[in-house]
Amino acid sequence: MLDLDTYLRKQRDQIDRELDRRLPAASTRPAVLHTAMRYSLFPGGKRLRPILCLAAAETVSAALSPAARESAMRAALALEILHTYTLVHDDLPCMDDDALRRGRPTVHVAYGEANAVLVGDALQALAFAWLAGAPEDGAQLVAELAIAAGSQGVVGGQVEDIAAAGKTPTAETVAFIHQHKTGDLFRAATRMGAIAAGASPTQLDALTRYGDALGAAFQITDDLLDAGDPVSAGSAPARPPPLSCLSVMTVDEAQDQVRKLLQAADQALAELDAIRRAPLAGIARGIKDRKT
Amino acid sequence: MLDLDTYLRKQRDQIDRELDRRLPAASTRPAVLHTAMRYSLFPGGKRLRPILCLAAAETVSAALSPAARESAMRAALALEILHTYTLVHDDLPCMDDDALRRGRPTVHVAYGEANAVLVGDALQALAFAWLAGAPEDGAQLVAELAIAAGSQGVVGGQVEDIAAAGKTPTAETVAFIHQHKTGDLFRAATRMGAIAAGASPTQLDALTRYGDALGAAFQITDDLLDAGDPVSAGSAPARPPPLSCLSVMTVDEAQDQVRKLLQAADQALAELDAIRRAPLAGIARGIKDRKT
């Protein structure tokens, strides 16, 4: 029986170690840039996207080749630094204007606004450099992440999010923003793990559907947690609340949606190996019960 | 005999056509983002980096395969949109705070600061998406551009440029900034064209040395032109002058450097086919005589 907490901690530690090992040293010229890049990444959050990527790769085969493992690790790390760059840019004064993240000054507060823009730019470039060096399927991994991250993915979601500020959103607008701002990277995470591991079309399809369902469920539980705690820890007060699915549905409807999405995630997992899918099944259960 | 002006105009037109054809339509959701991405790209500048990339590919073989041609075109377009993203971010209020570029309002003036950050982010992602779809050597092309663009390339140069503002720079600092902020993309341009065309190691080496020499010569002639015209057309007045090699050498020394660099470029070209190298030779001559 999988102990989810132990599994997640072990994976998180491995991801932190590999990030630390592969990032340019803080002293690499320009030192302020490399120091700030590391500041944005350590200490990290849940590392959920890279964990999903590695767990998806594990479902594909009992004996992944060293090349497949290395490709999956590069995909996992690229997802984490890509996600981190979007947080650094989202926090900028011209966007959400957040002074704190995870209880610490945001990058632009600690290193200045110009450096924060450039930290994000450098992290995005590094994500693609790491993927391009994958021993297997480098170009396909780059394509997956670049499309998920781009103007019709995460960036597109953020643009619509900014445009929606201060207006009453439609259900369709909320769905668009959550799909692209959050969902696209969850989908990329499980797909990239699958691709790195050499998944069959059936496995890739199941892991895509799992990633889609999990991303949507994660976003709704985010909104439910925010509603229970309007001024979330570490955020400045008196900012407009983030766009929430609760502006277009009730709490009961939202909880019902989460149940349905996690059922869909389980149905997708049913097509995969019963033992190797255990971590992904555990992560889905953890979404239902999440407190943070 | 090559008519350089006709050649450059023809290449520029082709690049503009291909950019227009491959970019998402302005009406693609989010329309404001895709409209602003096109605004940043049209009308363009000299399109020098993509022209160098295509011209480098042409030197490799008299009969490039359709796949090699398509890979070279993708490399050329990726270089142009990557370069454009750096201009959009460099113009931001927190960086150079430029209100005009090529005589028109900069992206953040026309579309707001948040959208300008996101236009740059989306252009960078799109550059890698296009490269990943290259029929030949996609992963290698991504690696070349990602490293040239990253924390030890263009972004690293920009960080040092910002840090140097208002100080008297050393010759070493000026060299570092110009190498990375300008030189690395010129080198990537000729190398990516060579790689897309399947260059031999000797050809790749010659085209790398040509790209290095041309990039350095281009930067020095930029500084010489700026010195002749302190407030360049389209820039707001009363800004600090950009970091110039003329703060660490005389005009005579700079002109002598340009001569030596263009000799080095010619020496590199001498290792390539005498007919197919004509466009690159013409571009080098054009640098010496450039007026804009």
Chai-1 contact restraints between the chains, C-beta under 6 A:
chainA,res_idxA,chainB,res_idxB,connection_type,confidence,min_distance_angstrom,max_distance_angstrom,comment,restraint_id
A,P30,B,G156,contact,1.0,0.0,6.0,A-B,restraint_1
A,P30,B,V159,contact,1.0,0.0,6.0,A-B,restraint_2
A,P30,B,E160,contact,1.0,0.0,6.0,A-B,restraint_3
A,L33,B,S151,contact,1.0,0.0,6.0,A-B,restraint_4
A,L33,B,V159,contact,1.0,0.0,6.0,A-B,restraint_5
A,H89,B,V117,contact,1.0,0.0,6.0,A-B,restraint_6
A,C94,B,E113,contact,1.0,0.0,6.0,A-B,restraint_7
A,C94,B,A114,contact,1.0,0.0,6.0,A-B,restraint_8
A,M95,B,A114,contact,1.0,0.0,6.0,A-B,restraint_9
A,E113,B,C94,contact,1.0,0.0,6.0,A-B,restraint_10
A,A114,B,C94,contact,1.0,0.0,6.0,A-B,restraint_11
A,A114,B,M95,contact,1.0,0.0,6.0,A-B,restraint_12
A,A114,B,I162,contact,1.0,0.0,6.0,A-B,restraint_13
A,V117,B,H89,contact,1.0,0.0,6.0,A-B,restraint_14
A,L118,B,V155,contact,1.0,0.0,6.0,A-B,restraint_15
A,L118,B,Q158,contact,1.0,0.0,6.0,A-B,restraint_16
A,L118,B,V159,contact,1.0,0.0,6.0,A-B,restraint_17
A,D121,B,V155,contact,1.0,0.0,6.0,A-B,restraint_18
A,A122,B,G150,contact,1.0,0.0,6.0,A-B,restraint_19
A,A122,B,S151,contact,1.0,0.0,6.0,A-B,restraint_20
A,A122,B,V155,contact,1.0,0.0,6.0,A-B,restraint_21
A,Q124,B,Q124,contact,1.0,0.0,6.0,A-B,restraint_22
A,A125,B,A146,contact,1.0,0.0,6.0,A-B,restraint_23
A,A125,B,A149,contact,1.0,0.0,6.0,A-B,restraint_24
A,A125,B,G150,contact,1.0,0.0,6.0,A-B,restraint_25
A,L126,B,G150,contact,1.0,0.0,6.0,A-B,restraint_26
A,F128,B,F128,contact,1.0,0.0,6.0,A-B,restraint_27
A,F128,B,V142,contact,1.0,0.0,6.0,A-B,restraint_28
A,F128,B,A146,contact,1.0,0.0,6.0,A-B,restraint_29
A,A129,B,A146,contact,1.0,0.0,6.0,A-B,restraint_30
A,A129,B,I147,contact,1.0,0.0,6.0,A-B,restraint_31
A,A132,B,A139,contact,1.0,0.0,6.0,A-B,restraint_32
A,A132,B,V142,contact,1.0,0.0,6.0,A-B,restraint_33
A,A132,B,A143,contact,1.0,0.0,6.0,A-B,restraint_34
A,A132,B,A146,contact,1.0,0.0,6.0,A-B,restraint_35
A,G138,B,A139,contact,1.0,0.0,6.0,A-B,restraint_36
A,A139,B,A132,contact,1.0,0.0,6.0,A-B,restraint_37
A,A139,B,G138,contact,1.0,0.0,6.0,A-B,restraint_38
A,A139,B,A139,contact,1.0,0.0,6.0,A-B,restraint_39
A,V142,B,F128,contact,1.0,0.0,6.0,A-B,restraint_40
A,V142,B,A132,contact,1.0,0.0,6.0,A-B,restraint_41
A,V142,B,V142,contact,1.0,0.0,6.0,A-B,restraint_42
A,A143,B,A132,contact,1.0,0.0,6.0,A-B,restraint_43
A,A146,B,A125,contact,1.0,0.0,6.0,A-B,restraint_44
A,A146,B,F128,contact,1.0,0.0,6.0,A-B,restraint_45
A,A146,B,A129,contact,1.0,0.0,6.0,A-B,restraint_46
A,I147,B,A129,contact,1.0,0.0,6.0,A-B,restraint_47
A,A149,B,A125,contact,1.0,0.0,6.0,A-B,restraint_48
A,G150,B,A122,contact,1.0,0.0,6.0,A-B,restraint_49
A,G150,B,A125,contact,1.0,0.0,6.0,A-B,restraint_50
A,G150,B,L126,contact,1.0,0.0,6.0,A-B,restraint_51
A,S151,B,L33,contact,1.0,0.0,6.0,A-B,restraint_52
A,S151,B,A122,contact,1.0,0.0,6.0,A-B,restraint_53
A,V155,B,L118,contact,1.0,0.0,6.0,A-B,restraint_54
A,V155,B,D121,contact,1.0,0.0,6.0,A-B,restraint_55
A,V155,B,A122,contact,1.0,0.0,6.0,A-B,restraint_56
A,G156,B,P30,contact,1.0,0.0,6.0,A-B,restraint_57
A,Q158,B,L118,contact,1.0,0.0,6.0,A-B,restraint_58
A,V159,B,P30,contact,1.0,0.0,6.0,A-B,restraint_59
A,V159,B,L33,contact,1.0,0.0,6.0,A-B,restraint_60
A,V159,B,L118,contact,1.0,0.0,6.0,A-B,restraint_61
A,E160,B,P30,contact,1.0,0.0,6.0,A-B,restraint_62
A,I162,B,A114,contact,1.0,0.0,6.0,A-B,restraint_63
